[in-house]
Structure formats: C-alpha cells, structure tokens
Amino acid sequence: MKEQLSREGYKFYHQRLPWLMLPVLFVLMIALGIAMGRSYSRLLVMTCYDSSAIIMLLLVIVGSTSYSTEFQNRTILATLYHAPGRAVVFWAKFLVLLSYNCLLHLAALVFTVLLNLVPIVNARVAWLQVYQYGQPLVVNMLATTGVDLVTSGLILSLLCLMSCLINSNSVVIAVNAILVFMGSGFSANLLNAGLTTVVRWNPFNMLNLTNQYYNYATYHLTTHLTNGQLLGGTLAYLLLFLFLGNWAFAKKHF
C-alpha cells in the first residue's frame, strides 16, 4: 500500500491542474468577499470566504479529471499491472485526493489570515472576538474547516464512485457538479413535499452539513436534522460510497 500510495502521489504531484487551482481558489475567495461586502466580515472569516463551495467545485474538476484521464488513456492498465490488487489502487487514489482536499483547506485558512491582515476586501476582525456557539472567531473558523473536511470527504467518495461508473471526463464532471450543487436543492424539494422523517436522511441532505454549522437557524428548517445527525449521516454515506466505489472499480472492465 505504501509503495502504491507513493506512486499515486508522484503522478498527482506532477500534474499541472491541481496546482493551478490554488490561485483560482484565492481569486474566487476575494470575489466572494467583495460580493458579500464588509458587513459580513466575521461570517466571511468563519467560512474562509465561503471557500467550501469553491473547494467542492475544484475537487470535482481535479478529482474527475484524475480518474477519467487514466481510464480514457488506458494508463490505468500499467498502474494495475504494478499493483498487488485493485483495492490498493482505489484506496491509494482516494487517499491522494483526500490529501489534496486537506491542502486546499489549509490554503483557504492561510488566504483568510492574509486577507484579514491586509483588509482590502473586508473589514479587519478580532480573532478572539466571541461569535457563534459562544466561541472565539478563530475557533469558529477552525471548526468550520474541520466540518467542511467531512462534507468534502463525502463529495470525494461520491466522485470516486461516479468516476468508476463513467469513463468520459466531461460527463463525470458534469454529473458530479450537478449532484453537488443541485443535490441540496433537490433534497429541500423532497422534504417540502412531505415524508420528512424518512426523506431527511437522503444523501443529498448531508451536503448541507457545513452550511448548517455556520447558519444553523436557517438550514435546520431545511434539513430537519441537528448538526450531530448531519455529521453522523455524512460519515455513514461517505463510507457507503467508498465501499460501492471500491466494488465498482474491482468489477470495471478496461
């Protein structure tokens, strides 16, 4: 596993696309900060300038491309030939993407600190000022980042599953983008239609985890779940999609 993880990491490190996404992340964070305005400075810091939605989009693009390119070019055959088994390849790929996910969140934290030190976009805020949940703003920011790592982990597990089911890069990106950015709206429509007790546990509802954490009053009315329930459901679906993705990868014909 260690050797395969090293190979996957080497391949990923030498791709240009993942690194090009870092300046894209910074630019989009600035754009969202300008769009929301100075009156939301504390909320912007807590959410790292709403980087959750940006990171989801970047993960869909980079992750889908990483999988589909190997499938389309059939370079996956060489990877499988040198690996002890398909499961090792699947989990190595997921762990590399998970590491990249952590890198994007770390970059978002650093960019947030820089934007607060040089308050060109928004007003400077005090890190130790008590904000939500009776906690200092810096704790809110770190907690939101931790929660979003779980939410984006769910996105990665879904992405890995869909990438193993569909070979076309453009189709995978389109499908994953639709599921990620329209799934929560679809879930809300289902909940409004009734059967709340059952429907509230659908996987698309779990995509609201990060949003509900920093805006509980609004999103709780939509999800009909507590933060703890959303967290538990997100982790459960993350493991389920990984299991199905591993199974699909094992059965896939190249």
C-alpha positions in Angstrom: 0.0 0.0 0.0 2.8 2.4 0.9 4.5 1.9 -2.5 1.3 2.3 -4.4 0.4 5.5 -2.4 3.9 6.8 -3.3 3.3 6.2 -7.0 -0.1 7.8 -7.0 1.2 10.8 -5.1 4.1 11.2 -7.6 1.7 11.1 -10.5 -0.6 13.6 -8.9 2.2 15.9 -7.8 3.4 16.2 -11.4 0.1 17.2 -12.8 -0.4 20.9 -13.6 -4.1 21.2 -12.9 -4.1 20.7 -9.1 -1.6 23.4 -8.6 -3.3 25.8 -11.0 -6.4 25.6 -8.8 -4.6 27.3 -5.8 -4.5 30.8 -7.4 -8.1 30.1 -8.7 -9.1 29.4 -5.1 -7.6 32.7 -3.9 -9.2 34.8 -6.7 -12.6 33.3 -6.1 -12.4 33.9 -2.3 -11.6 37.6 -3.0 -14.5 37.7 -5.4 -16.9 36.3 -2.9 -15.6 38.6 -0.2 -16.3 41.6 -2.4 -19.7 40.3 -3.4 -20.8 39.9 0.2 -19.5 43.2 1.5 -17.9 44.4 4.7 -21.0 43.9 6.8 -20.4 40.2 6.7 -16.7 40.3 7.6 -17.0 37.9 10.6 -19.0 35.4 8.7 -16.5 35.5 5.8 -13.7 34.8 8.2 -15.6 31.9 9.9 -16.3 30.3 6.5 -12.9 31.2 5.0 -14.6 33.5 2.5 -17.2 30.8 1.6 -14.4 28.6 0.4 -16.5 25.4 0.9 -18.4 25.8 -2.3 -15.2 26.8 -4.2 -13.3 23.7 -2.9 -16.2 21.4 -3.8 -16.0 22.7 -7.4 -12.2 22.4 -7.6 -12.4 18.8 -6.2 -15.0 17.8 -8.8 -12.8 19.2 -11.6 -9.4 17.8 -10.4 -10.8 14.5 -9.0 -12.9 13.7 -12.0 -10.0 14.5 -14.4 -7.6 12.5 -12.4 -9.7 9.4 -12.7 -11.1 9.7 -16.1 -7.9 10.7 -17.8 -6.3 7.4 -16.7 -9.4 5.4 -17.9 -9.6 7.2 -21.3 -5.8 6.9 -22.0 -5.8 3.3 -20.6 -2.7 4.2 -18.5 -4.7 2.6 -15.7 -3.6 -0.8 -17.1 0.0 -0.1 -16.3 -1.0 1.0 -12.8 -2.9 -2.2 -12.2 -0.1 -4.3 -13.6 2.4 -3.0 -10.9 -0.2 -3.0 -8.1 -0.9 -6.0 -5.8 -4.6 -5.6 -6.3 -7.3 -3.2 -7.5 -8.4 -2.3 -4.0 -4.9 -1.0 -3.2 -5.1 1.3 -6.3 -8.6 2.5 -5.4 -7.7 3.4 -1.9 -4.4 5.0 -2.8 -6.2 7.2 -5.3 -8.7 8.2 -2.7 -6.1 9.0 -0.1 -4.2 11.2 -2.5 -7.3 13.1 -3.3 -8.1 13.4 0.4 -4.6 14.8 1.0 -5.3 17.3 -1.8 -8.6 18.2 -0.1 -6.7 18.9 3.1 -4.2 21.1 1.2 -7.0 23.2 -0.3 -8.5 23.8 3.1 -5.1 24.7 4.5 -4.6 27.1 1.7 -8.0 28.6 2.4 -7.0 29.2 6.0 -3.8 30.9 5.0 -5.5 33.1 2.5 -8.1 34.0 5.1 -5.4 35.1 7.5 -3.7 37.2 4.8 -7.0 38.8 3.8 -7.6 39.7 7.4 -4.1 41.1 7.9 -4.5 43.2 4.8 -8.2 44.3 4.9 -8.6 45.4 1.4 -11.6 43.2 0.7 -13.3 43.3 4.0 -13.0 45.0 7.4 -10.4 43.6 9.8 -11.9 41.4 12.6 -10.6 40.4 16.0 -9.7 36.7 16.1 -10.6 36.3 19.8 -14.0 38.1 19.5 -16.8 35.7 20.6 -19.0 34.9 17.6 -21.1 31.8 17.1 -21.6 28.9 19.6 -20.1 31.2 22.3 -16.6 30.6 20.8 -13.9 32.9 19.6 -13.9 33.6 15.9 -10.7 31.7 15.3 -12.2 28.6 16.9 -15.3 29.1 14.7 -13.1 29.2 11.6 -11.1 26.1 12.5 -14.3 24.2 13.5 -16.0 25.2 10.2 -12.9 24.0 8.3 -13.0 20.6 10.2 -16.7 20.2 9.5 -16.1 21.0 5.8 -13.4 18.4 5.6 -16.1 15.8 6.4 -18.5 17.3 3.9 -15.9 17.5 1.1 -14.9 13.9 2.0 -18.4 12.9 1.2 -18.0 14.7 -2.2 -14.8 12.8 -2.8 -16.4 9.4 -2.1 -19.3 10.2 -4.4 -16.8 11.5 -7.0 -14.8 8.2 -6.8 -17.9 6.2 -7.3 -19.2 8.1 -10.3 -15.7 8.1 -11.9 -15.6 4.4 -11.7 -19.0 4.1 -13.3 -18.5 6.6 -16.1 -15.3 6.9 -18.3 -15.9 10.2 -20.0 -14.2 13.1 -18.2 -16.6 15.7 -19.3 -19.6 13.6 -18.4 -18.2 12.8 -15.0 -17.5 16.5 -14.2 -21.0 17.5 -15.4 -22.7 14.7 -13.4 -20.7 15.4 -10.2 -21.2 19.1 -10.5 -25.0 18.7 -10.8 -25.1 16.3 -7.9 -23.0 18.5 -5.7 -24.5 21.9 -6.4 -28.2 20.9 -7.1 -28.4 17.9 -4.8 -29.2 20.0 -1.7 -31.9 21.9 -3.6 -33.4 18.6 -4.8 -33.4 17.4 -1.2 -35.1 20.5 0.0 -37.9 20.0 -2.6 -38.4 16.4 -1.4 -38.6 17.5 2.2 -41.2 20.2 1.3 -43.2 17.5 -0.4 -43.6 15.5 2.8 -42.4 12.2 4.4 -39.8 14.3 6.3 -39.0 11.5 8.8 -37.6 9.3 6.0 -36.5 11.7 3.3 -34.4 13.9 5.6 -31.8 11.0 5.7 -31.2 11.1 2.0 -27.5 11.6 1.0 -28.1 15.0 -0.7 -29.4 16.5 2.6 -26.0 15.7 4.1 -24.4 18.2 1.7 -25.8 20.9 4.0 -23.6 20.0 6.9 -21.1 22.9 6.5 -23.8 25.4 5.7 -25.9 24.4 8.7 -22.9 24.6 11.0 -22.3 28.3 10.4 -26.0 29.2 9.8 -28.0 26.8 12.0 -31.2 28.8 12.3 -31.8 28.9 8.6 -30.6 25.5 7.4 -32.1 23.5 10.3 -35.5 24.5 8.9 -34.4 22.9 5.6 -32.6 19.8 6.7 -34.8 18.8 9.7 -31.7 17.4 11.3 -29.4 18.5 14.1 -25.7 19.2 13.4 -24.8 15.8 15.1 -27.3 13.9 13.0 -26.0 15.5 9.8 -22.4 14.7 10.8 -23.3 11.0 11.5 -25.2 10.7 8.3 -22.4 12.3 6.3 -19.9 9.9 7.7 -22.2 6.9 7.0 -22.8 7.8 3.4 -19.0 8.6 2.9 -18.2 5.0 3.9 -21.1 3.6 1.8 -20.0 5.4 -1.3 -16.4 4.4 -0.8 -17.5 0.7 -0.4 -19.6 1.0 -3.6 -16.8 2.8 -5.4 -14.2 0.1 -4.5 -16.7 -2.6 -5.7 -17.3 -0.7 -9.0 -13.5 -0.3 -9.5 -13.0 -4.0 -8.9 -15.6 -5.0 -11.4 -14.7 -2.4 -14.0 -13.5 -3.6 -17.5 -10.7 -1.6 -19.0 
